[in-house]
């Protein structure tokens, strides 16, 4: 793994509140979105999640941002043809060049006035990049509410776990390679 920090300028942009880049993407699910069971493909939902999260990351970082990882995607309820799906995203945490975007997926019947049901959640990590594809600084996120502060703290925990998992896997692979156990 390369050291990206050495290619990042030192000056950090001023902080931005969580509300500055929060967004909602809505889409009506059709037959072309369904799987063999008649419910919406998980991949269709994941694409909407990535689209909304990408818009938020680009807004927050004020420029191009690319998906670095999807930390977690949980499907809570099936989505059906005719559901109006709302994908709500916001920046939860920022590092120097990366940010975690939290996403909630809600669905409601397009022709009913019942409250939306939460059908999924996801956490994605985005990296801000320059036109040359190099990492660039992102503004710190400034939590505005107790909920935003909780999301910020939970994102730090996910980051710690993500880095520890990467480190443990690398150590295992290095140890196996040293023992001549190449896979």
C-alpha positions as a LaTeX table, in Angstrom:
\begin{tabular}{lrrr}
\hline
Residue & $x$ (\AA) & $y$ (\AA) & $z$ (\AA) \\
\hline
Unk1 & 0.00 & 0.00 & 0.00 \\
Unk2 & 1.36 & 3.41 & $-0.95$ \\
Unk3 & 1.61 & 6.34 & 1.39 \\
Unk4 & $-1.01$ & 8.72 & 0.01 \\
Unk5 & $-0.43$ & 11.32 & 2.72 \\
Unk6 & 2.87 & 12.41 & 1.16 \\
Unk7 & 1.06 & 13.54 & $-2.01$ \\
Unk8 & $-1.62$ & 15.56 & $-0.20$ \\
Unk9 & $-1.18$ & 19.32 & 0.28 \\
Unk10 & $-0.95$ & 20.37 & 3.94 \\
Unk11 & $-3.67$ & 23.05 & 3.99 \\
Unk12 & $-7.05$ & 21.73 & 5.12 \\
Unk13 & $-10.21$ & 23.40 & 3.85 \\
Unk14 & $-12.56$ & 24.98 & 6.43 \\
Unk15 & $-15.17$ & 22.70 & 8.04 \\
Unk16 & $-18.65$ & 22.18 & 6.61 \\
Unk17 & $-21.81$ & 21.28 & 8.54 \\
Unk18 & $-23.46$ & 17.91 & 7.93 \\
Unk19 & $-26.49$ & 19.64 & 6.40 \\
Unk20 & $-24.39$ & 21.28 & 3.66 \\
Unk21 & $-24.22$ & 18.17 & 1.51 \\
Unk22 & $-27.10$ & 16.00 & 2.77 \\
Unk23 & $-29.27$ & 14.76 & $-0.10$ \\
Unk24 & $-32.17$ & 12.46 & $-1.03$ \\
Unk25 & $-32.49$ & 10.53 & $-4.27$ \\
Unk26 & $-35.93$ & 9.05 & $-5.10$ \\
Unk27 & $-36.83$ & 6.44 & $-7.70$ \\
Unk28 & $-39.95$ & 4.39 & $-8.55$ \\
Unk29 & $-39.13$ & 0.69 & $-8.88$ \\
Unk30 & $-40.35$ & $-1.01$ & $-12.07$ \\
Unk31 & $-40.48$ & $-4.56$ & $-13.44$ \\
Unk32 & $-37.04$ & $-4.10$ & $-15.03$ \\
Unk33 & $-35.60$ & $-3.70$ & $-11.49$ \\
Unk34 & $-36.82$ & $-7.09$ & $-10.22$ \\
Unk35 & $-35.23$ & $-10.47$ & $-9.64$ \\
Unk36 & $-36.77$ & $-13.93$ & $-10.14$ \\
Unk37 & $-38.65$ & $-13.61$ & $-6.85$ \\
Unk38 & $-40.45$ & $-10.49$ & $-8.00$ \\
Unk39 & $-38.66$ & $-8.17$ & $-5.59$ \\
Unk40 & $-36.13$ & $-5.51$ & $-6.50$ \\
Unk41 & $-32.55$ & $-6.70$ & $-7.07$ \\
Unk42 & $-30.19$ & $-5.84$ & $-4.24$ \\
Unk43 & $-27.79$ & $-4.56$ & $-6.89$ \\
Unk44 & $-30.35$ & $-2.00$ & $-8.08$ \\
Unk45 & $-30.65$ & $-0.68$ & $-4.52$ \\
Unk46 & $-26.84$ & $-0.70$ & $-4.15$ \\
Unk47 & $-26.50$ & 1.39 & $-7.33$ \\
Unk48 & $-28.97$ & 3.96 & $-5.96$ \\
Unk49 & $-27.04$ & 3.97 & $-2.66$ \\
Unk50 & $-23.74$ & 4.55 & $-4.46$ \\
Unk51 & $-25.28$ & 7.29 & $-6.62$ \\
Unk52 & $-26.68$ & 9.20 & $-3.62$ \\
Unk53 & $-23.51$ & 8.72 & $-1.57$ \\
Unk54 & $-21.38$ & 9.86 & $-4.50$ \\
Unk55 & $-23.43$ & 13.04 & $-4.87$ \\
Unk56 & $-23.00$ & 13.78 & $-1.17$ \\
Unk57 & $-19.26$ & 13.06 & $-1.26$ \\
Unk58 & $-18.77$ & 15.29 & $-4.30$ \\
Unk59 & $-20.77$ & 18.10 & $-2.71$ \\
Unk60 & $-18.93$ & 17.87 & 0.59 \\
Unk61 & $-15.47$ & 17.68 & $-0.99$ \\
Unk62 & $-16.36$ & 20.30 & $-3.62$ \\
Unk63 & $-15.10$ & 18.15 & $-6.45$ \\
Unk64 & $-14.62$ & 14.61 & $-7.68$ \\
Unk65 & $-14.82$ & 11.80 & $-5.14$ \\
Unk66 & $-14.63$ & 8.07 & $-5.86$ \\
Unk67 & $-16.04$ & 5.09 & $-4.00$ \\
Unk68 & $-13.18$ & 3.50 & $-2.05$ \\
Unk69 & $-15.22$ & 0.86 & $-0.24$ \\
Unk70 & $-18.65$ & $-0.14$ & 0.87 \\
Unk71 & $-18.17$ & $-0.84$ & 4.53 \\
Unk72 & $-21.57$ & $-2.35$ & 5.11 \\
Unk73 & $-24.89$ & $-2.81$ & 3.30 \\
Unk74 & $-27.84$ & $-4.22$ & 5.19 \\
Unk75 & $-31.15$ & $-5.12$ & 3.55 \\
Unk76 & $-33.92$ & $-4.98$ & 6.15 \\
Unk77 & $-37.07$ & $-5.49$ & 4.05 \\
Unk78 & $-37.76$ & $-6.43$ & 0.41 \\
Unk79 & $-38.56$ & $-3.68$ & $-2.07$ \\
Unk80 & $-41.37$ & $-4.32$ & $-4.56$ \\
Unk81 & $-42.40$ & $-3.10$ & $-7.99$ \\
Unk82 & $-44.26$ & 0.17 & $-7.56$ \\
Unk83 & $-42.38$ & 1.18 & $-4.43$ \\
Unk84 & $-41.08$ & 4.73 & $-4.34$ \\
Unk85 & $-37.58$ & 4.36 & $-2.91$ \\
Unk86 & $-35.91$ & 7.27 & $-1.13$ \\
Unk87 & $-32.16$ & 7.08 & $-0.57$ \\
Unk88 & $-31.03$ & 9.59 & 2.08 \\
Unk89 & $-27.30$ & 10.22 & 2.45 \\
Unk90 & $-24.99$ & 12.41 & 4.50 \\
Unk91 & $-21.31$ & 12.67 & 5.39 \\
Unk92 & $-20.79$ & 11.10 & 8.83 \\
Unk93 & $-17.02$ & 11.49 & 9.21 \\
Unk94 & $-14.03$ & 12.91 & 7.37 \\
Unk95 & $-10.34$ & 12.21 & 7.39 \\
Unk96 & $-7.73$ & 14.18 & 5.46 \\
Unk97 & $-8.70$ & 12.87 & 2.01 \\
Unk98 & $-11.54$ & 10.45 & 2.69 \\
Unk99 & $-15.03$ & 10.54 & 4.13 \\
Unk100 & $-17.65$ & 8.10 & 5.31 \\
Unk101 & $-21.14$ & 8.58 & 3.90 \\
Unk102 & $-24.07$ & 7.03 & 5.75 \\
Unk103 & $-27.15$ & 6.06 & 3.77 \\
Unk104 & $-30.70$ & 5.14 & 4.77 \\
Unk105 & $-33.01$ & 3.52 & 2.24 \\
Unk106 & $-36.76$ & 4.01 & 2.66 \\
Unk107 & $-39.62$ & 2.63 & 0.56 \\
Unk108 & $-43.27$ & 3.53 & 0.29 \\
Unk109 & $-46.07$ & 2.51 & $-2.04$ \\
Unk110 & $-46.30$ & 5.13 & $-4.77$ \\
Unk111 & $-50.11$ & 5.22 & $-4.61$ \\
Unk112 & $-50.65$ & 5.07 & $-0.83$ \\
Unk113 & $-50.26$ & 7.64 & 1.90 \\
Unk114 & $-48.60$ & 5.34 & 4.44 \\
Unk115 & $-45.32$ & 6.34 & 6.06 \\
Unk116 & $-42.13$ & 5.09 & 4.38 \\
Unk117 & $-40.51$ & 1.93 & 5.78 \\
Unk118 & $-36.76$ & 1.70 & 6.29 \\
Unk119 & $-35.59$ & $-1.09$ & 3.99 \\
Unk120 & $-31.81$ & $-0.73$ & 4.15 \\
Unk121 & $-28.72$ & 1.02 & 5.44 \\
Unk122 & $-25.21$ & 1.38 & 4.12 \\
Unk123 & $-21.86$ & 2.96 & 4.92 \\
Unk124 & $-19.49$ & 3.87 & 2.11 \\
Unk125 & $-16.02$ & 5.37 & 2.12 \\
Unk126 & $-15.16$ & 7.91 & $-0.58$ \\
Unk127 & $-11.80$ & 9.41 & $-1.47$ \\
Unk128 & $-11.60$ & 12.93 & $-2.85$ \\
Unk129 & $-9.42$ & 13.08 & $-5.97$ \\
Unk130 & $-7.96$ & 15.77 & $-8.17$ \\
Unk131 & $-8.36$ & 15.90 & $-11.95$ \\
Unk132 & $-5.14$ & 13.85 & $-12.12$ \\
Unk133 & $-6.62$ & 11.18 & $-9.84$ \\
Unk134 & $-4.45$ & 12.14 & $-6.85$ \\
Unk135 & $-5.85$ & 12.38 & $-3.31$ \\
Unk136 & $-6.89$ & 15.86 & $-2.24$ \\
Unk137 & $-7.96$ & 17.28 & 1.14 \\
Unk138 & $-11.61$ & 17.31 & 2.15 \\
Unk139 & $-13.24$ & 19.82 & 4.49 \\
Unk140 & $-13.78$ & 18.47 & 8.00 \\
Unk141 & $-17.40$ & 17.61 & 8.69 \\
Unk142 & $-19.00$ & 19.57 & 11.53 \\
Unk143 & $-21.76$ & 17.61 & 13.29 \\
Unk144 & $-24.78$ & 19.82 & 13.97 \\
Unk145 & $-27.04$ & 17.64 & 16.14 \\
Unk146 & $-26.74$ & 14.90 & 18.76 \\
Unk147 & $-27.60$ & 12.39 & 16.01 \\
Unk148 & $-24.83$ & 13.80 & 13.79 \\
Unk149 & $-22.36$ & 13.55 & 16.70 \\
Unk150 & $-23.39$ & 9.92 & 17.33 \\
Unk151 & $-22.93$ & 9.11 & 13.62 \\
Unk152 & $-19.49$ & 10.76 & 13.70 \\
Unk153 & $-18.40$ & 8.66 & 16.69 \\
Unk154 & $-19.81$ & 5.43 & 15.20 \\
Unk155 & $-17.97$ & 6.18 & 11.93 \\
Unk156 & $-14.70$ & 6.47 & 13.86 \\
Unk157 & $-15.33$ & 3.00 & 15.33 \\
Unk158 & $-16.02$ & 1.55 & 11.85 \\
Unk159 & $-12.80$ & 3.16 & 10.56 \\
Unk160 & $-10.77$ & 1.69 & 13.42 \\
Unk161 & $-12.21$ & $-1.78$ & 12.69 \\
Unk162 & $-11.67$ & $-1.40$ & 8.93 \\
Unk163 & $-7.99$ & $-0.50$ & 9.42 \\
Unk164 & $-7.45$ & $-3.27$ & 11.99 \\
Unk165 & $-9.02$ & $-5.84$ & 9.62 \\
Unk166 & $-6.77$ & $-4.71$ & 6.74 \\
Unk167 & $-3.70$ & $-4.86$ & 8.99 \\
Unk168 & $-4.58$ & $-8.36$ & 10.29 \\
Unk169 & $-5.16$ & $-9.71$ & 6.75 \\
Unk170 & $-1.88$ & $-8.21$ & 5.52 \\
Unk171 & 0.01 & $-9.73$ & 8.47 \\
Unk172 & $-1.55$ & $-13.15$ & 7.78 \\
Unk173 & $-0.67$ & $-12.99$ & 4.08 \\
Unk174 & 2.89 & $-11.84$ & 4.85 \\
Unk175 & 3.32 & $-14.67$ & 7.36 \\
Unk176 & 1.96 & $-17.27$ & 4.90 \\
Unk177 & 4.22 & $-15.93$ & 2.14 \\
Unk178 & 7.24 & $-16.16$ & 4.48 \\
Unk179 & 6.31 & $-19.79$ & 5.18 \\
Unk180 & 6.07 & $-20.48$ & 1.44 \\
Unk181 & 2.32 & $-20.96$ & 1.57 \\
Unk182 & 1.40 & $-18.81$ & $-1.43$ \\
Unk183 & $-2.20$ & $-19.24$ & $-2.45$ \\
\hline
\end{tabular}
